């Protein structure tokens, strides 16, 4: 792991630049999935906490651009179900941030994400009717999403677990995720500052990488409008499978080598 100011390491910058572009494409085109890979990849060069702190301002820039692109294309009821639980999860994450075993969280979240992703991908060819999500499931998934988002920027899988099962229009599905995580990431700013995560070095690195955010968002939007609905859902499920595998690997390696 590299010590010092990460912006001085060309290899780190190259890897981080690819990660930012990939996250932007995934976020605006397929409602995330790759985002869960960013912090672990960047953590090869800096600490996971530093990687998370560098990514948060960039994610906020992406959120603003994505919200504008998907304005009025989101599902109000689903947001009202997810957000109360998310507030509880964020508060719990802030209070336990210094004590929680994020390796265990990654293992549990990875197992759930992989299991659902595999089941959904196998059934992706079957016709699915639009159906409303259950209120209790939405609140629970919102809470888990808020907590894991605060701890490891890994809040996407629980929200997708709730939304993908409803077979929403692909644009409404992405738009709902975009608005949800815009609010989640905005809510994380003050607690991250309170925990001392926004050092001058971290913010300077974020500033250097931030110009890549609009390019990634633009590329993702182009792909979103070109990919048919059935293929879109297959890609979304595949991204969930990859995210689940990555979470399991990260959690397992942390447990083994700690």
KEGU-973812 format. One record per residue (C-alpha): y, z, x negated; residue number from 1; residue in three letters. Coordinates in Angstrom, 2 decimals. Example, Ala and Ser with C-alpha at 12.3 -4.5 7.8 and 13.67 -1.06 7.14 Angstrom:
! residues 2
+---------+---------+---------+-----+------+
!       y !       z !       x ! pos ! code !
+---------+---------+---------+-----+------+
!   -4.50 !    7.80 !  -12.30 !   1 !  Ala !
!   -1.06 !    7.14 !  -13.67 !   2 !  Ser !
+---------+---------+---------+-----+------+
***
This chain:
! residues 258
+---------+---------+---------+-----+------+
!       y !       z !       x ! pos ! code !
+---------+---------+---------+-----+------+
!    0.00 !    0.00 !    0.00 !   1 !  Unk !
!    3.32 !   -0.96 !   -1.41 !   2 !  Unk !
!    5.96 !    1.69 !   -2.05 !   3 !  Unk !
!    9.68 !    1.14 !   -1.77 !   4 !  Unk !
!   11.73 !   -1.36 !    0.16 !   5 !  Unk !
!    9.33 !   -3.92 !    1.76 !   6 !  Unk !
!   11.97 !   -6.66 !    1.88 !   7 !  Unk !
!   11.61 !   -7.01 !   -1.89 !   8 !  Unk !
!    7.97 !   -8.13 !   -1.61 !   9 !  Unk !
!    7.69 !  -11.91 !   -0.92 !  10 !  Unk !
!    4.04 !  -11.61 !    0.15 !  11 !  Unk !
!    4.90 !   -8.94 !    2.71 !  12 !  Unk !
!    7.73 !  -11.07 !    4.06 !  13 !  Unk !
!    5.44 !  -14.11 !    4.37 !  14 !  Unk !
!    2.77 !  -12.14 !    6.23 !  15 !  Unk !
!    5.35 !  -10.41 !    8.43 !  16 !  Unk !
!    7.01 !  -13.75 !    9.25 !  17 !  Unk !
!    3.71 !  -15.24 !   10.42 !  18 !  Unk !
!    3.05 !  -12.08 !   12.47 !  19 !  Unk !
!    6.48 !  -12.26 !   14.15 !  20 !  Unk !
!    6.00 !  -15.93 !   15.06 !  21 !  Unk !
!    2.50 !  -15.29 !   16.40 !  22 !  Unk !
!    3.70 !  -12.34 !   18.48 !  23 !  Unk !
!    6.56 !  -14.38 !   19.93 !  24 !  Unk !
!    4.24 !  -17.23 !   20.91 !  25 !  Unk !
!    1.71 !  -14.84 !   22.42 !  26 !  Unk !
!    4.32 !  -12.70 !   24.19 !  27 !  Unk !
!    6.19 !  -15.47 !   26.00 !  28 !  Unk !
!    3.26 !  -17.84 !   26.41 !  29 !  Unk !
!    0.25 !  -15.66 !   27.18 !  30 !  Unk !
!    1.68 !  -12.16 !   27.75 !  31 !  Unk !
!    0.66 !  -10.75 !   24.41 !  32 !  Unk !
!   -2.74 !  -10.00 !   22.92 !  33 !  Unk !
!   -1.84 !  -10.90 !   19.35 !  34 !  Unk !
!    0.84 !   -8.22 !   19.29 !  35 !  Unk !
!   -1.76 !   -5.53 !   18.73 !  36 !  Unk !
!   -2.61 !   -7.20 !   15.39 !  37 !  Unk !
!    0.90 !   -7.04 !   13.91 !  38 !  Unk !
!    1.09 !   -3.39 !   12.86 !  39 !  Unk !
!   -2.40 !   -3.32 !   11.24 !  40 !  Unk !
!   -1.68 !   -6.52 !    9.26 !  41 !  Unk !
!    1.72 !   -5.29 !    8.08 !  42 !  Unk !
!    0.15 !   -1.92 !    7.26 !  43 !  Unk !
!   -1.63 !   -3.60 !    4.34 !  44 !  Unk !
!    1.75 !   -3.43 !    2.59 !  45 !  Unk !
!    3.59 !   -0.49 !    4.19 !  46 !  Unk !
!    2.55 !    2.59 !    6.14 !  47 !  Unk !
!    1.58 !    2.07 !    9.80 !  48 !  Unk !
!    4.56 !    4.15 !   10.90 !  49 !  Unk !
!    6.90 !    1.97 !    8.85 !  50 !  Unk !
!    5.32 !   -1.19 !   10.24 !  51 !  Unk !
!    5.75 !    0.08 !   13.81 !  52 !  Unk !
!    9.38 !    1.02 !   13.14 !  53 !  Unk !
!   10.13 !   -2.43 !   11.65 !  54 !  Unk !
!    8.54 !   -4.20 !   14.61 !  55 !  Unk !
!   10.26 !   -2.29 !   17.43 !  56 !  Unk !
!   13.75 !   -3.86 !   17.05 !  57 !  Unk !
!   12.16 !   -7.31 !   16.74 !  58 !  Unk !
!   10.10 !   -6.70 !   19.89 !  59 !  Unk !
!   13.30 !   -5.67 !   21.69 !  60 !  Unk !
!   14.93 !   -8.99 !   20.72 !  61 !  Unk !
!   11.87 !  -10.88 !   21.97 !  62 !  Unk !
!   11.92 !   -8.87 !   25.20 !  63 !  Unk !
!   15.52 !   -9.82 !   25.98 !  64 !  Unk !
!   14.79 !  -13.52 !   25.44 !  65 !  Unk !
!   11.57 !  -13.36 !   27.45 !  66 !  Unk !
!   13.16 !  -11.50 !   30.36 !  67 !  Unk !
!   15.81 !  -14.20 !   30.61 !  68 !  Unk !
!   13.15 !  -16.93 !   30.53 !  69 !  Unk !
!   11.10 !  -15.26 !   33.29 !  70 !  Unk !
!   13.97 !  -13.90 !   35.38 !  71 !  Unk !
!   12.97 !  -13.56 !   39.05 !  72 !  Unk !
!    9.37 !  -14.52 !   38.17 !  73 !  Unk !
!    7.77 !  -11.08 !   38.22 !  74 !  Unk !
!    5.81 !   -8.95 !   40.69 !  75 !  Unk !
!    7.88 !   -6.06 !   42.07 !  76 !  Unk !
!    5.00 !   -3.99 !   43.49 !  77 !  Unk !
!    3.03 !   -4.06 !   40.26 !  78 !  Unk !
!    6.04 !   -2.88 !   38.27 !  79 !  Unk !
!    6.60 !   -0.03 !   40.72 !  80 !  Unk !
!    2.98 !    1.02 !   40.22 !  81 !  Unk !
!    2.93 !    0.74 !   36.42 !  82 !  Unk !
!    6.29 !    2.28 !   35.53 !  83 !  Unk !
!    5.87 !    5.89 !   36.79 !  84 !  Unk !
!    2.68 !    6.31 !   34.79 !  85 !  Unk !
!    4.28 !    4.60 !   31.80 !  86 !  Unk !
!    7.09 !    7.17 !   31.78 !  87 !  Unk !
!    4.52 !    9.97 !   31.62 !  88 !  Unk !
!    2.60 !    8.17 !   28.87 !  89 !  Unk !
!    5.73 !    7.58 !   26.79 !  90 !  Unk !
!    6.76 !   11.23 !   27.07 !  91 !  Unk !
!    3.28 !   12.37 !   26.08 !  92 !  Unk !
!    3.30 !    9.95 !   23.15 !  93 !  Unk !
!    6.66 !   11.20 !   21.89 !  94 !  Unk !
!    5.59 !   14.84 !   22.11 !  95 !  Unk !
!    2.21 !   14.34 !   20.43 !  96 !  Unk !
!    3.18 !   11.54 !   18.01 !  97 !  Unk !
!    2.84 !   13.74 !   14.91 !  98 !  Unk !
!   -0.47 !   15.27 !   16.00 !  99 !  Unk !
!   -2.51 !   12.67 !   17.88 ! 100 !  Unk !
!   -5.46 !   11.00 !   16.16 ! 101 !  Unk !
!   -4.53 !    7.35 !   16.60 ! 102 !  Unk !
!   -7.91 !    6.27 !   15.17 ! 103 !  Unk !
!   -9.69 !    7.81 !   18.17 ! 104 !  Unk !
!   -7.15 !    6.24 !   20.53 ! 105 !  Unk !
!   -7.80 !    2.82 !   18.97 ! 106 !  Unk !
!  -11.57 !    3.25 !   19.26 ! 107 !  Unk !
!  -11.46 !    4.21 !   22.94 ! 108 !  Unk !
!   -8.88 !    1.58 !   23.84 ! 109 !  Unk !
!  -10.76 !   -1.05 !   21.83 ! 110 !  Unk !
!  -14.03 !   -0.34 !   23.64 ! 111 !  Unk !
!  -12.41 !   -0.62 !   27.09 ! 112 !  Unk !
!  -10.44 !   -3.73 !   26.13 ! 113 !  Unk !
!  -13.43 !   -5.52 !   24.62 ! 114 !  Unk !
!  -15.70 !   -4.66 !   27.54 ! 115 !  Unk !
!  -13.26 !   -5.93 !   30.14 ! 116 !  Unk !
!  -12.36 !   -9.00 !   28.09 ! 117 !  Unk !
!  -15.99 !  -10.05 !   27.68 ! 118 !  Unk !
!  -16.79 !   -9.52 !   31.35 ! 119 !  Unk !
!  -13.68 !  -11.38 !   32.51 ! 120 !  Unk !
!  -14.15 !  -14.25 !   30.07 ! 121 !  Unk !
!  -17.75 !  -14.73 !   31.22 ! 122 !  Unk !
!  -16.60 !  -14.91 !   34.85 ! 123 !  Unk !
!  -13.49 !  -17.00 !   34.18 ! 124 !  Unk !
!  -15.03 !  -20.12 !   35.64 ! 125 !  Unk !
!  -15.50 !  -18.52 !   39.04 ! 126 !  Unk !
!  -12.79 !  -19.00 !   41.63 ! 127 !  Unk !
!  -10.66 !  -15.90 !   42.15 ! 128 !  Unk !
!   -8.43 !  -15.07 !   45.07 ! 129 !  Unk !
!   -5.13 !  -13.28 !   44.58 ! 130 !  Unk !
!   -5.66 !   -9.63 !   45.42 ! 131 !  Unk !
!   -3.47 !   -6.54 !   45.27 ! 132 !  Unk !
!   -4.14 !   -3.93 !   42.62 ! 133 !  Unk !
!   -4.99 !   -0.38 !   43.64 ! 134 !  Unk !
!   -2.12 !    2.10 !   43.35 ! 135 !  Unk !
!   -4.13 !    4.74 !   41.47 ! 136 !  Unk !
!   -5.37 !    2.14 !   38.97 ! 137 !  Unk !
!   -1.82 !    0.91 !   38.38 ! 138 !  Unk !
!   -0.47 !    4.38 !   37.70 ! 139 !  Unk !
!   -3.37 !    5.24 !   35.38 ! 140 !  Unk !
!   -3.09 !    1.96 !   33.46 ! 141 !  Unk !
!    0.68 !    2.43 !   33.20 ! 142 !  Unk !
!    0.22 !    5.89 !   31.71 ! 143 !  Unk !
!   -2.34 !    4.67 !   29.17 ! 144 !  Unk !
!   -0.17 !    1.68 !   28.33 ! 145 !  Unk !
!    2.92 !    3.84 !   27.77 ! 146 !  Unk !
!    1.02 !    6.28 !   25.57 ! 147 !  Unk !
!   -0.76 !    3.71 !   23.40 ! 148 !  Unk !
!    2.40 !    1.61 !   23.14 ! 149 !  Unk !
!    4.31 !    4.57 !   21.73 ! 150 !  Unk !
!    1.56 !    5.58 !   19.31 ! 151 !  Unk !
!    0.50 !    2.18 !   17.98 ! 152 !  Unk !
!    2.38 !   -0.67 !   19.80 ! 153 !  Unk !
!   -0.97 !   -1.26 !   21.53 ! 154 !  Unk !
!    0.08 !   -0.92 !   25.16 ! 155 !  Unk !
!   -0.82 !   -4.44 !   26.25 ! 156 !  Unk !
!   -4.54 !   -4.10 !   27.06 ! 157 !  Unk !
!   -4.24 !   -1.41 !   29.78 ! 158 !  Unk !
!   -1.51 !   -3.34 !   31.59 ! 159 !  Unk !
!   -3.55 !   -6.54 !   31.37 ! 160 !  Unk !
!   -6.63 !   -4.70 !   32.63 ! 161 !  Unk !
!   -4.66 !   -3.95 !   35.80 ! 162 !  Unk !
!   -2.88 !   -7.30 !   36.21 ! 163 !  Unk !
!   -5.50 !   -9.87 !   35.19 ! 164 !  Unk !
!   -7.92 !   -8.70 !   37.88 ! 165 !  Unk !
!   -5.39 !   -9.69 !   40.55 ! 166 !  Unk !
!   -5.53 !  -13.43 !   39.70 ! 167 !  Unk !
!   -1.76 !  -13.79 !   39.89 ! 168 !  Unk !
!    0.02 !  -17.06 !   39.23 ! 169 !  Unk !
!    0.15 !  -17.38 !   35.44 ! 170 !  Unk !
!    3.96 !  -17.37 !   35.32 ! 171 !  Unk !
!    4.23 !  -14.30 !   37.57 ! 172 !  Unk !
!    1.58 !  -12.58 !   35.45 ! 173 !  Unk !
!    3.49 !  -13.20 !   32.20 ! 174 !  Unk !
!    6.84 !  -12.39 !   33.82 ! 175 !  Unk !
!    5.57 !   -9.04 !   35.09 ! 176 !  Unk !
!    4.26 !   -8.14 !   31.64 ! 177 !  Unk !
!    7.51 !   -9.25 !   30.04 ! 178 !  Unk !
!    9.69 !   -7.06 !   32.29 ! 179 !  Unk !
!    7.31 !   -4.10 !   31.97 ! 180 !  Unk !
!    7.32 !   -4.13 !   28.18 ! 181 !  Unk !
!   11.05 !   -4.79 !   28.03 ! 182 !  Unk !
!   11.51 !   -1.45 !   29.81 ! 183 !  Unk !
!    8.79 !    0.24 !   27.74 ! 184 !  Unk !
!   10.26 !   -0.85 !   24.40 ! 185 !  Unk !
!   13.81 !    0.07 !   25.42 ! 186 !  Unk !
!   12.55 !    3.53 !   26.35 ! 187 !  Unk !
!   10.97 !    3.94 !   22.90 ! 188 !  Unk !
!   14.21 !    3.45 !   20.96 ! 189 !  Unk !
!   15.68 !    6.95 !   21.34 ! 190 !  Unk !
!   12.37 !    8.80 !   20.69 ! 191 !  Unk !
!   11.75 !    6.67 !   17.59 ! 192 !  Unk !
!   15.24 !    7.50 !   16.34 ! 193 !  Unk !
!   14.62 !   11.19 !   17.13 ! 194 !  Unk !
!   11.44 !   11.02 !   15.03 ! 195 !  Unk !
!   13.37 !    9.49 !   12.11 ! 196 !  Unk !
!   11.66 !    6.08 !   12.17 ! 197 !  Unk !
!   14.82 !    3.95 !   11.85 ! 198 !  Unk !
!   15.67 !    4.23 !    8.17 ! 199 !  Unk !
!   18.16 !    1.86 !    6.55 ! 200 !  Unk !
!   15.34 !    0.02 !    4.75 ! 201 !  Unk !
!   13.31 !   -0.44 !    7.93 ! 202 !  Unk !
!   16.30 !   -1.72 !    9.89 ! 203 !  Unk !
!   17.28 !   -4.15 !    7.12 ! 204 !  Unk !
!   13.74 !   -5.55 !    7.10 ! 205 !  Unk !
!   13.85 !   -5.91 !   10.90 ! 206 !  Unk !
!   17.18 !   -7.72 !   10.63 ! 207 !  Unk !
!   15.78 !  -10.16 !    8.09 ! 208 !  Unk !
!   12.76 !  -11.01 !   10.27 ! 209 !  Unk !
!   14.55 !  -11.03 !   13.64 ! 210 !  Unk !
!   15.78 !  -14.68 !   13.45 ! 211 !  Unk !
!   12.15 !  -15.79 !   13.75 ! 212 !  Unk !
!   11.86 !  -14.13 !   17.17 ! 213 !  Unk !
!   13.66 !  -16.88 !   19.16 ! 214 !  Unk !
!   11.49 !  -19.57 !   17.54 ! 215 !  Unk !
!    8.29 !  -17.76 !   18.47 ! 216 !  Unk !
!    9.50 !  -17.22 !   22.05 ! 217 !  Unk !
!   10.46 !  -20.89 !   22.39 ! 218 !  Unk !
!    7.10 !  -22.09 !   21.10 ! 219 !  Unk !
!    5.30 !  -19.72 !   23.48 ! 220 !  Unk !
!    7.27 !  -20.98 !   26.47 ! 221 !  Unk !
!    6.42 !  -24.57 !   25.58 ! 222 !  Unk !
!    2.72 !  -23.72 !   25.45 ! 223 !  Unk !
!    2.87 !  -21.72 !   28.67 ! 224 !  Unk !
!    4.11 !  -24.68 !   30.69 ! 225 !  Unk !
!    1.59 !  -27.06 !   29.12 ! 226 !  Unk !
!   -1.58 !  -24.98 !   29.53 ! 227 !  Unk !
!   -3.33 !  -25.26 !   32.95 ! 228 !  Unk !
!   -3.88 !  -22.07 !   34.96 ! 229 !  Unk !
!   -7.66 !  -21.86 !   34.37 ! 230 !  Unk !
!   -7.29 !  -22.46 !   30.64 ! 231 !  Unk !
!   -4.41 !  -19.97 !   30.55 ! 232 !  Unk !
!   -6.62 !  -17.20 !   31.89 ! 233 !  Unk !
!   -9.41 !  -18.07 !   29.48 ! 234 !  Unk !
!   -6.97 !  -17.84 !   26.56 ! 235 !  Unk !
!   -5.66 !  -14.52 !   27.90 ! 236 !  Unk !
!   -9.18 !  -13.10 !   28.14 ! 237 !  Unk !
!   -9.99 !  -14.38 !   24.65 ! 238 !  Unk !
!   -6.88 !  -12.66 !   23.28 ! 239 !  Unk !
!   -8.05 !   -9.44 !   24.94 ! 240 !  Unk !
!  -11.43 !   -9.78 !   23.25 ! 241 !  Unk !
!   -9.78 !  -10.28 !   19.86 ! 242 !  Unk !
!   -7.47 !   -7.34 !   20.47 ! 243 !  Unk !
!  -10.44 !   -5.15 !   21.42 ! 244 !  Unk !
!  -12.36 !   -6.10 !   18.29 ! 245 !  Unk !
!   -9.30 !   -5.45 !   16.12 ! 246 !  Unk !
!   -8.69 !   -2.04 !   17.69 ! 247 !  Unk !
!  -12.32 !   -1.07 !   17.15 ! 248 !  Unk !
!  -12.21 !   -2.21 !   13.52 ! 249 !  Unk !
!   -8.96 !   -0.39 !   12.83 ! 250 !  Unk !
!  -10.16 !    2.81 !   14.46 ! 251 !  Unk !
!  -13.55 !    2.67 !   12.74 ! 252 !  Unk !
!  -12.09 !    2.00 !    9.32 ! 253 !  Unk !
!   -9.59 !    4.83 !    9.74 ! 254 !  Unk !
!  -12.40 !    7.23 !   10.59 ! 255 !  Unk !
!  -14.60 !    6.06 !    7.70 ! 256 !  Unk !
!  -11.99 !    6.00 !    4.92 ! 257 !  Unk !
!   -9.73 !    8.92 !    5.85 ! 258 !  Unk !
+---------+---------+---------+-----+------+
***
